[in-house]
Amino acid sequence: MSTKQFASLKGLAKNIRDSLGTSDTPDTKNYFLLFAYNGTGKTRLSGEFKDLGKKKVSGSKETTRDTLYYNAFTEDLFTWYNDLYEDTDRRLLFNTDSRFFDGLRDLEMDTHIREFLRVHVDFDFTINYDEGYVNFSREVRTREGLETVSGIKISRGEENMFIWCFFLAIIQLVKLESLSYDWVKYIYIDDPVSSLDDNNVVAMACQLAELLKDCRTKTVISTHHALFFNVMHNELKKESTASRFLSFNKETGKYIVKNTGDTPFFHHIALIKELKRAADSGKIYTYHFNILRNVLEKTAAFHGFNHFSACIKWEEDDLDGIIYARIINLLSHGNHSVFQPIEMVADNKALFRKALAGFLETYKFNDDLFTEE
């Protein structure tokens, strides 16, 4: 497959399920990696995929399901009680009504979570299974030696890491074919790397890939994080993996899925292709200046410049700097939303084309990248 278009996310979700099959389906993919920018519909796609696996039990109000998923809704199963009055009894509550937490006590979840969590953080925790909350503690050094401080409030990044390791522990139980999770036929993971630095992103990706290898449960992973996507691609590319790039065409209203090929997808290439396509078509919107600035800033940082303006090529006869000042002013005002596109006026389009052409002339890219399929 090179390119496919879908009129709805539900249609795309069905296609992904067909690509994966189940653990008993021959000649199908084991993993489906999907890269897409924020706002494309990744979280909605995970919901459509999950809903396709729900089946009503005949003669009952119960519903069966087949997908264990991690997305924004999973994170919302956990909420903080911060003890605003005494400021001492801080705890992370979890919704015990969710099947996500089936059989926690019997499965020694503490041990499984610590196995993954200790790689990333220096705090400890205890789970109160009856009342549904987690307490955190950390050892701190004092004059008397090490002292354990309990009831601490962990950072947002640490919280996300704890919830993620909670999920990894459940995947491990699925892999071990625990009866509490024997209903899981698919695993769907959507954007697990928010609030994490690059070191933790790489560690998380490697940890996840190692856990998924030899797992009989088919897995979908979607993300907007290029580094996480690239690591997962490299770790799983020998494991019957489909790697795709998802975008949304505002004019046709269709979702476009492209094969990323044998090499990982690089987000800066996609950005530049989008800018070149806009410049060639004449359909240049205000938010394209934001994208161009993003590319210029990363290029300037890579080449050791202090400001992105060093990567803009100007004509020698621009002595009074009018064009220079104007383009910088436009680029510096980044309050242009991709969800409310406003087409540029003609003179601003000319400035945009000039800046982009100068950048592509100075920093050479493969011309084949800009050839439409």
N, C-alpha and C positions, 0 to 999 in steps of 0.2 A: 504494500500500500504506500502510495506517495502522498496523495491528498484526498480527503473525503469531506463532504459538507453535510450538515444535519440541520433540519429545520427546528429542532428542539433539543433541550438537554436530555429529555427522556429518551429520544431516539439515539443519542450518543451513549447514554447509559446502557441501553439494550445492546448496542454494538460492542461495547466493552465486555459485557457479560458473554456475548457470543464468542469474542476473542479468547476469553479465559476458560469458558466451559466450567467444569468442576474438577475436583481432584480425580474423578473417575473418567473424565473425558480425554481421549487420546488426541495427540496432534494439536494441542492448544497452548497458548502462552501461560507461563506461571506467574509473571509479573507484568503490570501495565503501568509505566511511568508517564506522567502527564505534566508538562510545564505550561503555565498560563499566568498572565499578569493579573494583579488584583482587579476585581470588578468584572472579570470575564465570566464568572459563574461557577468556580470550582466547588464552593460550599454547596450551592444548589444542586450541582451535579452529584455530589456525594449523597445528598438527600434523595434524589431520583433513583440512584443506584440502590440505596437501602430499601426504598419503598417498593421497588420491583421484586424484592425478595420476601415481601409480606404476603401471607396467605391466610385467609379466614378458615378457621376450623369448622367443618360442617356441624350444624346443630349446637354450636357454642359461640360465646362472645369472644373467645380467645383468638389470638392471631399468632401464627408462627412467623419466624424471621430467619434469615440466613446470613446476615452481614454484621460483623463486628466492626464498628467504624470509630475513627478518631477525627473530629473536626471541631468547629467552634461550639457546637452543641455539647460535645463531650466535656469540654472545658467548663461549660456552664453547669455541669453536674456538681461542681465544687464551688462553694461560696465561703467567704470569710466572716467569722464572728470576731470582732475586734475588741470587745469588752471596753466600750467607750467610757464606762463609769470608773472602773478600777484600773484599767489598762494593764492587767496582769494575766487574764485568762483568754489569751488569743488562740483560736483554733480554726482549722479548715474543715468545714462541714461538707459531707457528701450525701447525695440523694439516694437513700437506700431502696427507693421504689424502682430504680432502674435495674434492668437485667445485667447491666455492665458490672454490677457488684455481686453477682450470684456466688454464693458459697465462699465468701472471703475467709471466714474464720477457719473453716475446715481445710482450706487450701494453703494455709500458712503464708498468706499474701505478704506479710512483713518481710520474710526471708527472701522471697522472689524479688520484691521491689529493691531491697538493699543491694542485691547482686548487681543491679543495673545502676542504681543511684550513686553508689560510692565512687564511681568513675568520674562523676561530674561535680559533686558538692561535698561540703565538710560538715553538714548538719545531720542530726539523727531525728527519728520520729517514732511515735507510738500510735497505733490505730485503736480507737474505741469502737468495736464492732456493734455493740448493743445500741449506742446512741448515735452512731454515724458521724464521727469526726476524727480528725488527726491533730495531734499536738506535736510541735517541733521543739528541738533543743539543740544547743551547740556548746562545745567546750571552749572556754576562753581562759587565757592565761592571766593570773593575778599574782600578787606578791607572795601569796601562800602556795601557789602552784596552779594546776589546772582545776577549773571549776565548771560544772555543768549548769548552764542557764536554760531553764525550760520555759515554755509558753512564749517563745519568741515569734515575731512576725518575720517571715522570710520575704525576699524580694520577689518582684513579679517574674523575673527570669528564673529564679529558684523554684517558684511555685509551678511555672510551666514545666520545668524539668521534672519535678516530683510527679505531676499528673502524667507526663509522658512516660516516666519509668513505671508508673502504675499500669499504664496501657501495655508497655513491653512485658510486664509480668503476666498480664492476661494472655498476650500472644504466646508466651512461653507455655502457659497452661493449655492453650489451644493446640500447640505443637505436640505437647505431651498427651493429647487426646483425653483431657480431663472431662469427666461426665458433665460437669457444670457448664461446659462450653461445647458440648457435642453438637449443638445446633448451628455452629459457625461453619459456613461453607466458603465465605469470602471475608477478606479483611480490606477495609477501605481507610486509607490514611490521608487526610487533607491538611496541608500546611502545619506541620508540627514544630517549626523552628522559629516562631515569633519570640522576640525579646532575647535572642541568644547571639553571642559573639561567634565569629567564624571558627574559632578553635572548638567550641562546643558543637557547632553545626557539623563539622567534619567528624568529631567523635560520635555524635548521635547517628549520623548516616552510616558509619562503619559498624556501629553496634547493632543497628537495625538490620543492615544487610546480612551480618553474620547470623543473626537470629532467624531471618527468613529463609536462609539457605537450607535445603532439605525439608522445608515445611510443606506439607501436602495441601495446605489451604491457599487458594489463589488470592493474590493481593493486588490492589490498585493503590498507587501513591500519586497524589497531585500536589504541586507546589508552585509558588512564585519565586522561590529562592534558587538562583542559578547555581550557586556553589553546592547546595544540598542535592539538586537534581543531577549535577555532573558527577558527584561522588557516588550516588546511588546507581547511576548509569554504569559507571566503571566497575562497581562492585558486583552488579547483577547481570552484566551484558552476556556472560557465558551461561546464564541460567534460564534461557528461553524467555527473553524480556522484550516487550514492545515499548519503545520510547517515542513519545509524540509531543507535538507542540499544538496547543489549543488557542485559537483566537476567535473573535467575533466580528463579523462584517456588519457594520451599522446600516449600510445601504440595502443589503439583501436580507438582513435579519437572520442570517444563518451562522452556525458555528462551524469553523473550519479546523480540521485536524490534519496535521502534516507529520510525516515521518521525519525524525531528526537524523536519520542515517546511522552510520557506524560510529560516528564521533559524537560526543556530547553536544547538546545545544548550548550556544553561548548567547546570553541575552543582549550583549552590546551589538552583535551582528544583526539580530532581529530589529533592534532599535534603528540602526543605520539604514537597514533595508526599508523600514517604514518611512523614514525621513526622505529617502531617495524616491520612493514611490509617490509620496505626497508632492515632492518638488516637480516630478515629471508630469504628474496628472493635473497639477494646478489646484488640487483640492487641499489647500494648506490652511490649517486651523490654528487658532491661538495657542492651543496646548502643544503644538509641534515645537514651539520655541522652548517649552519646558523640557521636552525630550532632547532637543539639540543641546541645551545647556547641560543636561545630565551627562551626555556623551562627552562634551567638551571638558567638564570638570574631571571626569575619570581619566581622560587622556592627559590633561595637564598634570594631575597627580602622578600618573605613571611616569611621565617624562621629567618630573621634578620641578615643575613651575608652580608658583604661588597662586596664580589666578588663571581661570579658564580663558581669559582674553588673549593669553599668549598663544593659544591654538587657533585663533582667528586670523586668516590671511586677508590683508587689505591692499588695495591698489596704491602704488607709490604716489599718485597725484592727489590722494586724499589728505591734503596738507592741513586743512582746518579741522580735521577729525570729526566732521559732522556725522558721517556715516558710522564711524566708530562709536561716538557718544550715543547715537540713537539705538544702535543694535545692543549695546551694553544695557541701556535703560530698559529695553524691551525684554532682554533675557533676565534681567534682575527682578522683574515683576512676575513672579511665578504663580500668581493667583488665577491660573487658567485651568478649569476643570475639564478632564477628558469626557465627563458625563454631560457637559453643557458646551459642546463645541461651537465656536464662533469663527466663521471664515474670515481670513485676513483681507485687508484691502490690498489693492494692487501694488502700491509702493512697498508695503511691508513684505509682501510675497517676494518681491525682487531682492530685498535685503536678506530674507531667509535663504533664497536660492544662492545668493552670493556667498554667504557665510558657509553654507553646506558644501558648495563646490570648492571653495578654498580649503576646507578641512579635508575633503576627499583627495584633493590634489597633493596636499602636504603629507597626509598619512595614507599611504597606498593600501587599498583593499583589493581583493580578487574581484575583477569585473564580472566574473560568472555569478557572483552572489546576487547581482541586480538583474539577472535575466529571469523573467517570469516563466513559471512552468506552464 
